[in-house]
Amino acid sequence: MIKAYIDVTLKKSILDPQGTAVKKGLEKLSLYTEDVRIGKHIEVLLKEDKIEAAREKIDEMCRRLLVNFEVETYSVRFEVIE
């Protein structure tokens, strides 16, 4: 089995009002950052044996449901579960 860890974030060109709000909140606590971006973290467990097959399924899931490509982008990493 393979576990996929998917991180979905807004594209750099898209304003992130949640990230801005969190950054301002941190500044009120005297915790300063250059930037804060808020996204989604998704974990999917697949009954696949090969990373290539898992990547194809994850890419399809992202294309069809998980990611709005107009405003979001994603990255994925895989872990083989024994």
Number of C-alpha atoms within 10 A of each C-alpha: 15 20 18 20 17 19 16 20 20 20 15 11 8 11 12 16 12 13 15 15 13 15 19 16 13 14 12 10 9 9 10 12 10 5 9 15 17 14 14 12 13 11 13 12 15 16 11 16 13 11 17 10 14 21 17 11 14 19 16 12 12 18 12 11 8 17 19 15 13 9 13 16 16 19 12 15 12 16 12 14 12 6
